[in-house]
Amino acid sequence: MERTEAITYVVDDNDAFRESLELLFETVNIKTKAYKSAKVFLSDFDASQSGCLVLDIRMPEMSGLELQKRLQEMQCHLPIIIITGHADVAVAIEAMKKGAFDFIEKPFRDQVLLDSVNKALELNASTWRVLTEATSVREKLNFLTPRERQVLKGIIAGKTNKIIAKELELSPKTTDFHRSNIMEKMGVNSAVQLTKMVIKSEAT
């Protein structure tokens, strides 16, 4: 999973407001892409791209909430910052309950938005690292033989080599051989490391 440079997306149908945010982000060297509608954004968006999304809640054709739902269906991990007017605060709160990272009410100070965007980018970078590590673990697991997978299942269950050997009808020496191969392929030195690695990848 190759990490690409983070992008802060802006989706807002107000041309002047959208352009002002582009300028704001550019002044602090935040890479930005801006779109006038959710549909235009979706037509260009790569779900594997890292970054965050600054999203207007009220737009024609497809609202911010509808776009949020669509991105969730795509299993997109972009943190979403909702931009809202006073009348839509309740809707923005609902968006947060459904997973949005933050909401900011207009009018707002530039620094408030910049702070939120920087935190969102930090969160996304952390999420990206976790996803990358999980992908790496799953790739390593694919190199295990069927027998090694059986032995691995026993190791993760906390069973000793003796018990694993008995359950799989293997000699202790053969079981130890498989265990060593598993450790080497997974790049770990202990059963504890191996167990933590596999459990974290399964939970991601």
Beta strands, then each sheet from edge to edge (+ up, - down):
strand 1: 7-11
strand 2: 32-35
strand 3: 51-56
strand 4: 80-84
strand 5: 102-105
sheet 1: 2+ 1+ 3+ 4+ 5+
end
